């Protein structure tokens, strides 16, 4: 367990170093030495002010999404749950799109706050529904509906937006990216991840007991109401912050728990930390690929994760369906 | 003091009255078989005793205290439960699933107990296997082991032998008997009336959310009760291993 987390952390470190070292501009070896000695030099600025915050941002966003996915899958006992499927990402995106179109981008932090607000709204709605529905499947259906509705309203915002510039801005933001993110963005998203992690930390036992269903969990000493609220709140905070900083990046929340689940032998309580680390690792690597793949326009991170993630989603759904049938 | 009791309990689920003045008691050292048609209120009675189904009238007690006044953790310390739903969401090793019965113990201690509980149901060889890779019968044993190793003195099991082969049915029921002999109280819902009579100290017959008969098995399952509760014509005869129920449908034959 500790070995797994250390292993993931080591991979992560390597990935971050690679992400800082490699980029569009190839650098000769002695430039790296100069950047280390003199962070203020041209090369130093490229490495420490452009690539490093971008890589760290990718990590924190990926970790937030990986954590959210593991939390929601544990709560709903369903490997197909993730902040995207449940509409948290879409609602956060709607908040940000509204803010941009209404001209809030001029005020620093307002778009981010709107995204967080959208995620919180989704969190509140999901919690309300979760406490009234006894079946996890019902909550997933509600989340799918919420996601569609938020998507439709976002499209409406596009439709009615008077300014093509704002529309282009929203569009580029919806695609999801950590391009040009600074240390300020990192400082913005990190506390949210810490808060979400703090909330998630106390849910492990409850999630583990939910493996056998809500009746067993409730009769084994788990207070289900507070557990649900805690999980959904943690997932909403983490997802909201991730969307606020990087836009909509799908499928990380779905794939990260899936990749490490067998390594913790299915235990949903012990899945949280490895899933967060795996999510961060995935996004650092994906962002490095997005930068290195030679396209005229740099590939957007959200586009890349969706291209890889959607087939994976289909695969998980296929396997899960077969398991349930047997 | 009784381990658990329902006093004149009414409960509603989905706008439908599922318990309609039910009375039930579970004493230490006894096995109580709960029988009745589908929808008669067996599961609801068990859930009300555990505090999982809110009662609208009357009182449900665990060790003499109203379940509504107990925290979920206090309830867990007084009663364990095997619900009808047997889905295990994740492919965890059997020993970890059984260890879920004692979530508040430190991990190693909890796992040590779990291995013991698996050994008691002859399933220690399954300890490290993922439950997703098991047969239905093997998984059932793991779940029985989980329920039985719960810390509470009262055990509630909803159809513990459903889907098991005859050998496994006897094994599980004998295991539950041995729990009662060591001082615990076991209440289980069953559909097999012969097995209920064979393994229970007392049988409670439910109909329409009410306990219509409660007592020594053969008396509680007398022919007129069986007609009323199940709509069957039946009588007890002496079989090679105890009482045996001969039944036919009431519309059948003469």
Boltz contact constraints between the chains, C-beta under 6 A:
constraints:
  - contact:
      token1: [A, 77]
      token2: [B, 89]
      max_distance: 6.0
  - contact:
      token1: [A, 205]
      token2: [B, 103]
      max_distance: 6.0
  - contact:
      token1: [A, 209]
      token2: [B, 100]
      max_distance: 6.0
  - contact:
      token1: [A, 209]
      token2: [B, 103]
      max_distance: 6.0
  - contact:
      token1: [A, 211]
      token2: [B, 89]
      max_distance: 6.0
  - contact:
      token1: [A, 211]
      token2: [B, 90]
      max_distance: 6.0
  - contact:
      token1: [A, 213]
      token2: [B, 85]
      max_distance: 6.0
  - contact:
      token1: [A, 215]
      token2: [B, 83]
      max_distance: 6.0
  - contact:
      token1: [A, 218]
      token2: [B, 52]
      max_distance: 6.0
  - contact:
      token1: [A, 219]
      token2: [B, 50]
      max_distance: 6.0
  - contact:
      token1: [A, 219]
      token2: [B, 81]
      max_distance: 6.0
  - contact:
      token1: [A, 220]
      token2: [B, 76]
      max_distance: 6.0
  - contact:
      token1: [A, 220]
      token2: [B, 103]
      max_distance: 6.0
  - contact:
      token1: [A, 221]
      token2: [B, 72]
      max_distance: 6.0
  - contact:
      token1: [A, 221]
      token2: [B, 73]
      max_distance: 6.0
  - contact:
      token1: [A, 221]
      token2: [B, 76]
      max_distance: 6.0
  - contact:
      token1: [A, 223]
      token2: [B, 72]
      max_distance: 6.0
  - contact:
      token1: [A, 265]
      token2: [B, 92]
      max_distance: 6.0
  - contact:
      token1: [A, 265]
      token2: [B, 93]
      max_distance: 6.0
  - contact:
      token1: [A, 266]
      token2: [B, 90]
      max_distance: 6.0
  - contact:
      token1: [A, 266]
      token2: [B, 91]
      max_distance: 6.0
  - contact:
      token1: [A, 266]
      token2: [B, 92]
      max_distance: 6.0
  - contact:
      token1: [A, 267]
      token2: [B, 92]
      max_distance: 6.0
